[in-house]
Amino acid sequence: TVALAAASEHWVSTAASAVATLALISFTGVYNQVSRPVNTALTAAALAGRVPDDARELQARWDSVINARVALQTIALAALSVSLAAA
């Protein structure tokens, strides 16, 4: 999206697409660092038919980044909407 917008000289779309790309890359980083290990631990426990001993800590860790994840997704959605509207 960024390359296409830049090639067609739609600079507002280019900037908005770049912001969306950065937000989604940041989201992926937060997910991989915090949320994915929590998901892995909870999935393993569920498949084993047990509750993890550190379930409260896992939930607290998940909760510690949920606002950041929502904000990054919201920024990406808004930026892509601007990019589409400006095209």
N, CA, C and O atoms as a printed pandas DataFrame, in Angstrom:
     atom_number atom_name residue_name chain_id  residue_number  x_coord  y_coord  z_coord
0              1         N          THR        A               1    0.827   -1.186    0.000
1              2        CA          THR        A               1    0.000    0.000    0.000
2              3         C          THR        A               1    0.868    1.244    0.000
3              4         O          THR        A               1    0.591    2.196   -0.729
4              5         N          VAL        A               2    1.917    1.245    0.812
5              6        CA          VAL        A               2    2.806    2.408    0.877
6              7         C          VAL        A               2    3.464    2.635   -0.476
7              8         O          VAL        A               2    3.497    3.761   -0.972
8              9         N          ALA        A               3    3.987    1.571   -1.073
9             10        CA          ALA        A               3    4.688    1.703   -2.351
10            11         C          ALA        A               3    3.748    2.161   -3.459
11            12         O          ALA        A               3    4.112    3.012   -4.271
12            13         N          LEU        A               4    2.551    1.605   -3.496
13            14        CA          LEU        A               4    1.593    2.012   -4.527
14            15         C          LEU        A               4    1.181    3.468   -4.369
15            16         O          LEU        A               4    1.089    4.201   -5.354
16            17         N          ALA        A               5    0.936    3.883   -3.149
17            18        CA          ALA        A               5    0.545    5.272   -2.908
18            19         C          ALA        A               5    1.677    6.221   -3.271
19            20         O          ALA        A               5    1.438    7.279   -3.853
20            21         N          ALA        A               6    2.901    5.853   -2.934
21            22        CA          ALA        A               6    4.049    6.701   -3.262
22            23         C          ALA        A               6    4.261    6.762   -4.768
23            24         O          ALA        A               6    4.552    7.826   -5.314
24            25         N          ALA        A               7    4.116    5.631   -5.436
25            26        CA          ALA        A               7    4.316    5.594   -6.886
26            27         C          ALA        A               7    3.300    6.464   -7.613
27            28         O          ALA        A               7    3.607    7.041   -8.656
28            29         N          SER        A               8    2.104    6.559   -7.072
29            30        CA          SER        A               8    1.071    7.374   -7.709
30            31         C          SER        A               8    1.043    8.799   -7.158
31            32         O          SER        A               8    0.156    9.583   -7.497
32            33         N          GLU        A               9    2.003    9.126   -6.320
33            34        CA          GLU        A               9    2.161   10.466   -5.734
34            35         C          GLU        A               9    0.955   10.915   -4.909
35            36         O          GLU        A               9    0.616   12.098   -4.891
36            37         N          HIS        A              10    0.327    9.989   -4.245
37            38        CA          HIS        A              10   -0.716   10.315   -3.272
38            39         C          HIS        A              10   -0.032   10.380   -1.904
39            40         O          HIS        A              10    0.048    9.378   -1.194
40            41         N          TRP        A              11    0.454   11.555   -1.545
41            42        CA          TRP        A              11    1.320   11.675   -0.370
42            43         C          TRP        A              11    0.566   11.482    0.938
43            44         O          TRP        A              11    1.136   10.952    1.892
44            45         N          VAL        A              12   -0.683   11.889    1.014
45            46        CA          VAL        A              12   -1.463   11.667    2.238
46            47         C          VAL        A              12   -1.676   10.165    2.430
47            48         O          VAL        A              12   -1.530    9.645    3.536
48            49         N          SER        A              13   -2.018    9.483    1.353
49            50        CA          SER        A              13   -2.190    8.028    1.429
50            51         C          SER        A              13   -0.882    7.341    1.782
51            52         O          SER        A              13   -0.867    6.368    2.536
52            53         N          THR        A              14    0.215    7.847    1.235
53            54        CA          THR        A              14    1.526    7.272    1.535
54            55         C          THR        A              14    1.844    7.395    3.021
55            56         O          THR        A              14    2.260    6.427    3.656
56            57         N          ALA        A              15    1.644    8.592    3.571
57            58        CA          ALA        A              15    1.937    8.812    4.992
58            59         C          ALA        A              15    1.018    7.971    5.877
59            60         O          ALA        A              15    1.468    7.361    6.847
60            61         N          ALA        A              16   -0.261    7.944    5.540
61            62        CA          ALA        A              16   -1.210    7.169    6.347
62            63         C          ALA        A              16   -0.894    5.675    6.281
63            64         O          ALA        A              16   -0.984    4.973    7.288
64            65         N          SER        A              17   -0.530    5.199    5.111
65            66        CA          SER        A              17   -0.173    3.784    4.976
66            67         C          SER        A              17    1.086    3.453    5.757
67            68         O          SER        A              17    1.197    2.376    6.342
68            69         N          ALA        A              18    2.033    4.378    5.766
69            70        CA          ALA        A              18    3.261    4.167    6.537
70            71         C          ALA        A              18    2.954    4.105    8.032
71            72         O          ALA        A              18    3.508    3.270    8.747
72            73         N          VAL        A              19    2.077    4.983    8.502
73            74        CA          VAL        A              19    1.677    4.962    9.914
74            75         C          VAL        A              19    0.999    3.634   10.243
75            76         O          VAL        A              19    1.278    3.034   11.281
76            77         N          ALA        A              20    0.116    3.178    9.368
77            78        CA          ALA        A              20   -0.566    1.898    9.599
78            79         C          ALA        A              20    0.432    0.753    9.643
79            80         O          ALA        A              20    0.332   -0.135   10.490
80            81         N          THR        A              21    1.391    0.773    8.734
81            82        CA          THR        A              21    2.407   -0.281    8.700
82            83         C          THR        A              21    3.218   -0.295    9.989
83            84         O          THR        A              21    3.453   -1.359   10.562
84            85         N          LEU        A              22    3.644    0.868   10.446
85            86        CA          LEU        A              22    4.414    0.945   11.696
86            87         C          LEU        A              22    3.582    0.485   12.893
87            88         O          LEU        A              22    4.093   -0.198   13.780
88            89         N          ALA        A              23    2.313    0.855   12.917
89            90        CA          ALA        A              23    1.446    0.428   14.021
90            91         C          ALA        A              23    1.294   -1.089   14.036
91            92         O          ALA        A              23    1.320   -1.707   15.101
92            93         N          LEU        A              24    1.137   -1.689   12.863
93            94        CA          LEU        A              24    0.968   -3.145   12.806
94            95         C          LEU        A              24    2.266   -3.884   13.120
95            96         O          LEU        A              24    2.239   -4.959   13.718
96            97         N          ILE        A              25    3.393   -3.317   12.722
97            98        CA          ILE        A              25    4.683   -3.918   13.088
98            99         C          ILE        A              25    4.874   -3.846   14.598
99           100         O          ILE        A              25    5.336   -4.806   15.214
100          101         N          SER        A              26    4.520   -2.710   15.194
101          102        CA          SER        A              26    4.614   -2.569   16.651
102          103         C          SER        A              26    3.680   -3.545   17.351
103          104         O          SER        A              26    4.054   -4.163   18.348
104          105         N          PHE        A              27    2.466   -3.682   16.831
105          106        CA          PHE        A              27    1.506   -4.632   17.387
106          107         C          PHE        A              27    2.085   -6.045   17.369
107          108         O          PHE        A              27    1.986   -6.778   18.353
108          109         N          THR        A              28    2.682   -6.413   16.252
109          110        CA          THR        A              28    3.270   -7.748   16.130
110          111         C          THR        A              28    4.389   -7.946   17.143
111          112         O          THR        A              28    4.519   -9.023   17.724
112          113         N          GLY        A              29    5.195   -6.914   17.356
113          114        CA          GLY        A              29    6.260   -7.000   18.357
114          115         C          GLY        A              29    5.719   -7.203   19.756
115          116         O          GLY        A              29    6.215   -8.050   20.499
116          117         N          VAL        A              30    4.700   -6.430   20.125
117          118        CA          VAL        A              30    4.086   -6.577   21.449
118          119         C          VAL        A              30    3.470   -7.966   21.585
119          120         O          VAL        A              30    3.615   -8.618   22.619
120          121         N          TYR        A              31    2.789   -8.407   20.548
121          122        CA          TYR        A              31    2.166   -9.732   20.584
122          123         C          TYR        A              31    3.224  -10.818   20.774
123          124         O          TYR        A              31    3.072  -11.692   21.628
124          125         N          ASN        A              32    4.285  -10.765   19.986
125          126        CA          ASN        A              32    5.316  -11.806   20.062
126          127         C          ASN        A              32    6.057  -11.805   21.396
127          128         O          ASN        A              32    6.447  -12.867   21.882
128          129         N          GLN        A              33    6.257  -10.641   21.991
129          130        CA          GLN        A              33    6.999  -10.550   23.242
130          131         C          GLN        A              33    6.163  -10.929   24.458
131          132         O          GLN        A              33    6.687  -11.509   25.409
132          133         N          VAL        A              34    4.883  -10.613   24.441
133          134        CA          VAL        A              34    4.065  -10.796   25.645
134          135         C          VAL        A              34    2.913  -11.776   25.422
135          136         O          VAL        A              34    2.783  -12.761   26.149
136          137         N          SER        A              35    2.098  -11.511   24.441
137          138        CA          SER        A              35    0.858  -12.275   24.293
138          139         C          SER        A              35    1.073  -13.700   23.801
139          140         O          SER        A              35    0.406  -14.618   24.278
140          141         N          ARG        A              36    1.972  -13.902   22.877
141          142        CA          ARG        A              36    2.173  -15.255   22.347
142          143         C          ARG        A              36    2.658  -16.227   23.411
143          144         O          ARG        A              36    2.147  -17.345   23.466
144          145         N          PRO        A              37    3.627  -15.861   24.268
145          146        CA          PRO        A              37    4.008  -16.800   25.328
146          147         C          PRO        A              37    2.846  -17.137   26.275
147          148         O          PRO        A              37    2.729  -18.270   26.742
148          149         N          VAL        A              38    1.997  -16.153   26.550
149          150        CA          VAL        A              38    0.828  -16.407   27.397
150          151         C          VAL        A              38   -0.118  -17.370   26.685
151          152         O          VAL        A              38   -0.609  -18.322   27.292
152          153         N          ASN        A              39   -0.373  -17.128   25.402
153          154        CA          ASN        A              39   -1.234  -18.029   24.631
154          155         C          ASN        A              39   -0.672  -19.441   24.612
155          156         O          ASN        A              39   -1.416  -20.410   24.769
156          157         N          THR        A              40    0.624  -19.562   24.422
157          158        CA          THR        A              40    1.267  -20.877   24.374
158          159         C          THR        A              40    1.092  -21.617   25.693
159          160         O          THR        A              40    0.762  -22.803   25.706
160          161         N          ALA        A              41    1.314  -20.919   26.800
161          162        CA          ALA        A              41    1.178  -21.541   28.121
162          163         C          ALA        A              41   -0.263  -21.961   28.393
163          164         O          ALA        A              41   -0.509  -23.056   28.900
164          165         N          LEU        A              42   -1.208  -21.099   28.059
165          166        CA          LEU        A              42   -2.612  -21.425   28.309
166          167         C          LEU        A              42   -3.104  -22.543   27.393
167          168         O          LEU        A              42   -3.893  -23.387   27.818
168          169         N          THR        A              43   -2.651  -22.556   26.155
169          170        CA          THR        A              43   -3.036  -23.626   25.233
170          171         C          THR        A              43   -2.488  -24.967   25.697
171          172         O          THR        A              43   -3.194  -25.975   25.673
172          173         N          ALA        A              44   -1.229  -24.977   26.118
173          174        CA          ALA        A              44   -0.626  -26.224   26.612
174          175         C          ALA        A              44   -1.380  -26.741   27.833
175          176         O          ALA        A              44   -1.626  -27.942   27.951
176          177         N          ALA        A              45   -1.744  -25.847   28.732
177          178        CA          ALA        A              45   -2.489  -26.253   29.924
178          179         C          ALA        A              45   -3.868  -26.792   29.543
179          180         O          ALA        A              45   -4.318  -27.798   30.093
180          181         N          ALA        A              46   -4.534  -26.128   28.607
181          182        CA          ALA        A              46   -5.863  -26.584   28.187
182          183         C          ALA        A              46   -5.795  -27.958   27.529
183          184         O          ALA        A              46   -6.647  -28.812   27.776
184          185         N          LEU        A              47   -4.789  -28.167   26.699
185          186        CA          LEU        A              47   -4.641  -29.470   26.044
186          187         C          LEU        A              47   -4.317  -30.573   27.041
187          188         O          LEU        A              47   -4.663  -31.735   26.830
188          189         N          ALA        A              48   -3.647  -30.198   28.135
189          190        CA          ALA        A              48   -3.320  -31.172   29.178
190          191         C          ALA        A              48   -4.472  -31.350   30.160
191          192         O          ALA        A              48   -4.410  -32.206   31.042
192          193         N          GLY        A              49   -5.522  -30.545   30.011
193          194        CA          GLY        A              49   -6.682  -30.661   30.885
194          195         C          GLY        A              49   -6.435  -30.149   32.287
195          196         O          GLY        A              49   -6.970  -30.694   33.252
196          197         N          ARG        A              50   -5.638  -29.117   32.409
197          198        CA          ARG        A              50   -5.351  -28.576   33.736
198          199         C          ARG        A              50   -5.376  -27.054   33.701
199          200         O          ARG        A              50   -5.376  -26.437   32.635
200          201         N          VAL        A              51   -5.398  -26.472   34.878
201          202        CA          VAL        A              51   -5.293  -25.025   35.019
202          203         C          VAL        A              51   -3.849  -24.716   35.380
203          204         O          VAL        A              51   -3.308  -25.331   36.299
204          205         N          PRO        A              52   -3.210  -23.785   34.688
205          206        CA          PRO        A              52   -1.816  -23.487   35.022
206          207         C          PRO        A              52   -1.694  -22.933   36.440
207          208         O          PRO        A              52   -2.558  -22.196   36.915
208          209         N          ASP        A              53   -0.602  -23.306   37.098
209          210        CA          ASP        A              53   -0.372  -22.823   38.467
210          211         C          ASP        A              53   -0.242  -21.305   38.519
211          212         O          ASP        A              53   -0.603  -20.675   39.513
212          213         N          ASP        A              54    0.272  -20.731   37.449
213          214        CA          ASP        A              54    0.487  -19.284   37.413
214          215         C          ASP        A              54   -0.575  -18.572   36.568
215          216         O          ASP        A              54   -0.274  -17.593   35.883
216          217         N          ALA        A              55   -1.805  -19.060   36.618
217          218        CA          ALA        A              55   -2.880  -18.511   35.787
218          219         C          ALA        A              55   -3.102  -17.027   36.055
219          220         O          ALA        A              55   -3.328  -16.253   35.125
220          221         N          ARG        A              56   -3.041  -16.632   37.316
221          222        CA          ARG        A              56   -3.246  -15.212   37.638
222          223         C          ARG        A              56   -2.116  -14.344   37.086
223          224         O          ARG        A              56   -2.357  -13.235   36.609
224          225         N          GLU        A              57   -0.901  -14.842   37.150
225          226        CA          GLU        A              57    0.230  -14.092   36.605
226          227         C          GLU        A              57    0.129  -13.996   35.080
227          228         O          GLU        A              57    0.426  -12.957   34.492
228          229         N          LEU        A              58   -0.294  -15.096   34.454
229          230        CA          LEU        A              58   -0.473  -15.070   33.002
230          231         C          LEU        A              58   -1.547  -14.055   32.610
231          232         O          LEU        A              58   -1.377  -13.299   31.653
232          233         N          GLN        A              59   -2.647  -14.044   33.354
233          234        CA          GLN        A              59   -3.711  -13.086   33.065
234          235         C          GLN        A              59   -3.229  -11.655   33.283
235          236         O          GLN        A              59   -3.552  -10.767   32.494
236          237         N          ALA        A              60   -2.467  -11.427   34.332
237          238        CA          ALA        A              60   -1.937  -10.085   34.594
238          239         C          ALA        A              60   -0.995   -9.647   33.478
239          240         O          ALA        A              60   -0.994   -8.484   33.073
240          241         N          ARG        A              61   -0.196  -10.585   32.987
241          242        CA          ARG        A              61    0.728  -10.255   31.895
242          243         C          ARG        A              61   -0.056   -9.918   30.631
243          244         O          ARG        A              61    0.274   -8.964   29.926
244          245         N          TRP        A              62   -1.091  -10.699   30.347
245          246        CA          TRP        A              62   -1.941  -10.429   29.187
246          247         C          TRP        A              62   -2.580   -9.048   29.318
247          248         O          TRP        A              62   -2.574   -8.254   28.377
248          249         N          ASP        A              63   -3.135   -8.774   30.508
249          250        CA          ASP        A              63   -3.808   -7.500   30.752
250          251         C          ASP        A              63   -2.860   -6.313   30.664
251          252         O          ASP        A              63   -3.289   -5.201   30.355
252          253         N          SER        A              64   -1.580   -6.532   30.932
253          254        CA          SER        A              64   -0.623   -5.422   30.942
254          255         C          SER        A              64   -0.403   -4.813   29.564
255          256         O          SER        A              64    0.060   -3.677   29.465
256          257         N          VAL        A              65   -0.720   -5.535   28.508
257          258        CA          VAL        A              65   -0.492   -5.009   27.159
258          259         C          VAL        A              65   -1.768   -4.863   26.338
259          260         O          VAL        A              65   -1.707   -4.443   25.182
260          261         N          ILE        A              66   -2.905   -5.195   26.903
261          262        CA          ILE        A              66   -4.128   -5.167   26.102
262          263         C          ILE        A              66   -4.448   -3.756   25.618
263          264         O          ILE        A              66   -4.889   -3.588   24.481
264          265         N          ASN        A              67   -4.239   -2.741   26.450
265          266        CA          ASN        A              67   -4.523   -1.368   26.021
266          267         C          ASN        A              67   -3.602   -0.943   24.884
267          268         O          ASN        A              67   -4.038   -0.280   23.943
268          269         N          ALA        A              68   -2.338   -1.320   24.967
269          270        CA          ALA        A              68   -1.396   -0.995   23.892
270          271         C          ALA        A              68   -1.802   -1.697   22.602
271          272         O          ALA        A              68   -1.755   -1.099   21.527
272          273         N          ARG        A              69   -2.199   -2.954   22.703
273          274        CA          ARG        A              69   -2.604   -3.701   21.509
274          275         C          ARG        A              69   -3.845   -3.086   20.870
275          276         O          ARG        A              69   -3.921   -2.963   19.647
276          277         N          VAL        A              70   -4.807   -2.704   21.688
277          278        CA          VAL        A              70   -6.022   -2.072   21.160
278          279         C          VAL        A              70   -5.682   -0.729   20.513
279          280         O          VAL        A              70   -6.183   -0.415   19.434
280          281         N          ALA        A              71   -4.840    0.053   21.164
281          282        CA          ALA        A              71   -4.457    1.357   20.618
282          283         C          ALA        A              71   -3.748    1.205   19.275
283          284         O          ALA        A              71   -4.033    1.946   18.334
284          285         N          LEU        A              72   -2.834    0.257   19.184
285          286        CA          LEU        A              72   -2.109    0.056   17.929
286          287         C          LEU        A              72   -3.042   -0.405   16.813
287          288         O          LEU        A              72   -2.904    0.035   15.671
288          289         N          GLN        A              73   -3.982   -1.281   17.128
289          290        CA          GLN        A              73   -4.949   -1.716   16.114
290          291         C          GLN        A              73   -5.849   -0.555   15.689
291          292         O          GLN        A              73   -6.189   -0.429   14.512
292          293         N          THR        A              74   -6.231    0.287   16.641
293          294        CA          THR        A              74   -7.076    1.441   16.331
294          295         C          THR        A              74   -6.335    2.429   15.442
295          296         O          THR        A              74   -6.901    2.953   14.482
296          297         N          ILE        A              75   -5.069    2.682   15.761
297          298        CA          ILE        A              75   -4.252    3.573   14.933
298          299         C          ILE        A              75   -4.141    3.024   13.517
299          300         O          ILE        A              75   -4.289    3.767   12.547
300          301         N          ALA        A              76   -3.882    1.731   13.397
301          302        CA          ALA        A              76   -3.759    1.119   12.072
302          303         C          ALA        A              76   -5.066    1.247   11.289
303          304         O          ALA        A              76   -5.049    1.598   10.109
304          305         N          LEU        A              77   -6.186    0.968   11.934
305          306        CA          LEU        A              77   -7.481    1.061   11.262
306          307         C          LEU        A              77   -7.767    2.497   10.819
307          308         O          LEU        A              77   -8.207    2.728    9.693
308          309         N          ALA        A              78   -7.518    3.451   11.705
309          310        CA          ALA        A              78   -7.751    4.854   11.361
310          311         C          ALA        A              78   -6.842    5.294   10.215
311          312         O          ALA        A              78   -7.288    5.981    9.296
312          313         N          ALA        A              79   -5.583    4.904   10.268
313          314        CA          ALA        A              79   -4.640    5.292    9.219
314          315         C          ALA        A              79   -5.026    4.676    7.878
315          316         O          ALA        A              79   -4.940    5.339    6.845
316          317         N          LEU        A              80   -5.446    3.424    7.889
317          318        CA          LEU        A              80   -5.873    2.799    6.635
318          319         C          LEU        A              80   -7.153    3.442    6.102
319          320         O          LEU        A              80   -7.339    3.543    4.890
320          321         N          SER        A              81   -8.025    3.870    6.995
321          322        CA          SER        A              81   -9.238    4.575    6.570
322          323         C          SER        A              81   -8.889    5.906    5.916
323          324         O          SER        A              81   -9.467    6.270    4.892
324          325         N          VAL        A              82   -7.946    6.629    6.507
325          326        CA          VAL        A              82   -7.482    7.891    5.921
326          327         C          VAL        A              82   -6.838    7.632    4.568
327          328         O          VAL        A              82   -7.081    8.361    3.607
328          329         N          SER        A              83   -6.026    6.603    4.497
329          330        CA          SER        A              83   -5.362    6.262    3.243
330          331         C          SER        A              83   -6.379    5.972    2.141
331          332         O          SER        A              83   -6.222    6.424    1.006
332          333         N          LEU        A              84   -7.402    5.229    2.477
333          334        CA          LEU        A              84   -8.440    4.896    1.502
334          335         C          LEU        A              84   -9.234    6.138    1.095
335          336         O          LEU        A              84   -9.520    6.339   -0.085
336          337         N          ALA        A              85   -9.585    6.963    2.072
337          338        CA          ALA        A              85  -10.372    8.160    1.786
338          339         C          ALA        A              85   -9.591    9.167    0.945
339          340         O          ALA        A              85  -10.173    9.876    0.123
340          341         N          ALA        A              86   -8.285    9.231    1.147
341          342        CA          ALA        A              86   -7.465   10.208    0.434
342          343         C          ALA        A              86   -7.068    9.741   -0.964
343          344         O          ALA        A              86   -6.599   10.537   -1.777
344          345         N          ALA        A              87   -7.252    8.470   -1.239
345          346        CA          ALA        A              87   -6.811    7.930   -2.544
346          347         C          ALA        A              87   -7.708    8.385   -3.676
347          348         O          ALA        A              87   -7.477    8.022   -4.830
